[in-house]
Amino acid sequence: MKRAAVSLLLAFACQVAMAWTPPDFATLGAAQQSRDSEREARMSKRLDDARQQLAQARRNARRDDNTEQELNAEIDALQLQRERRIDSLTGQREAVRDLYTTARQTAGDL
């Protein structure tokens, strides 16, 4: 029985060995080259997309920098205007105080 099983196994192994064909390396190489070029095309597209996103981000950053500079200039102008108004109000307050003091002295003299 063992001998029949071994013979059957050998017969099957011989048929499998005879049916086996070596791989066609030219076809495998062409398939690999095709996959490589597809991958390279995808990577190139991703790189182009990333470059476009970077360019857009740089444009946004420049726009934001310009906006920041404009807002800082506006803040400076408003602070200067505020200081001038405070100086004007301080002068008016002193003038009113002087007028009140003069009116009080005049009323006392009368």
C-alpha positions in Angstrom: 0.0 0.0 0.0 2.8 2.3 0.8 4.4 1.5 -2.5 1.3 2.3 -4.4 0.9 5.7 -2.6 4.5 6.6 -3.3 4.1 5.6 -7.0 1.0 7.7 -7.2 2.7 10.6 -5.6 5.7 10.3 -8.0 3.4 10.1 -11.0 1.5 13.2 -9.9 4.8 15.0 -9.2 6.1 14.2 -12.7 2.9 15.5 -14.3 3.1 18.7 -12.3 6.8 19.1 -13.1 6.2 18.6 -16.8 3.3 21.0 -16.8 5.3 23.8 -15.2 6.7 26.4 -17.5 9.3 28.9 -16.4 8.1 32.5 -16.1 8.5 34.8 -19.1 10.8 37.4 -17.7 10.2 39.7 -20.7 6.5 39.9 -19.9 7.2 40.3 -16.2 9.7 43.1 -16.9 7.1 44.8 -19.2 4.4 44.6 -16.5 6.8 45.9 -13.9 7.8 48.8 -16.2 4.1 49.6 -16.8 3.4 49.6 -13.1 6.5 51.8 -12.5 5.4 54.4 -15.2 1.9 54.5 -13.7 3.3 55.0 -10.3 5.6 57.7 -11.6 2.7 59.5 -13.3 0.6 59.4 -10.1 3.6 60.7 -8.1 4.2 63.5 -10.7 0.5 64.5 -10.4 0.7 64.5 -6.6 3.9 66.7 -6.8 2.2 69.1 -9.2 -0.8 69.3 -6.9 1.4 69.9 -3.9 3.3 72.7 -5.8 0.0 74.3 -6.6 -1.1 74.2 -3.0 2.2 75.6 -1.9 1.9 78.5 -4.4 -1.6 79.2 -3.1 -0.5 79.1 0.5 2.3 81.6 -0.4 -0.1 83.9 -2.1 -2.4 83.7 0.9 0.5 84.4 3.2 1.6 87.5 1.2 -2.0 88.7 1.2 -2.2 88.2 4.9 1.1 90.0 5.5 -0.2 93.0 3.4 -3.4 93.0 5.4 -1.5 92.9 8.6 0.7 95.9 7.5 -2.4 97.9 6.5 -4.1 97.2 9.8 -1.0 98.1 11.7 -0.7 101.4 9.8 -4.4 102.1 10.5 -3.9 101.3 14.2 -0.9 103.7 14.3 -3.0 106.4 12.7 -5.9 105.9 15.1 -3.5 106.0 18.1 -2.0 109.2 16.9 -5.5 110.7 16.4 -6.5 109.5 19.9 -3.4 111.2 21.4 -4.2 114.4 19.6 -7.8 114.4 20.8 -6.6 113.7 24.4 -4.2 116.7 24.1 -7.0 118.9 22.7 -9.4 117.8 25.5 -6.7 118.4 28.1 -6.2 121.9 26.7 -9.9 122.6 26.7 -10.2 121.4 30.3 -7.4 123.7 31.4 -9.1 126.6 29.5 -12.4 125.9 31.2 -10.7 125.7 34.6 -9.0 129.0 34.0 -12.3 130.6 32.9 -14.0 129.2 36.0 -11.2 130.5 38.2 -11.4 133.9 36.6 -15.2 134.0 36.9 -15.0 133.0 40.5 -12.4 135.7 41.3 -14.5 138.3 39.4 -17.6 137.3 41.3 -15.7 137.5 44.6 -14.5 141.0 43.7 -18.0 142.2 42.9 
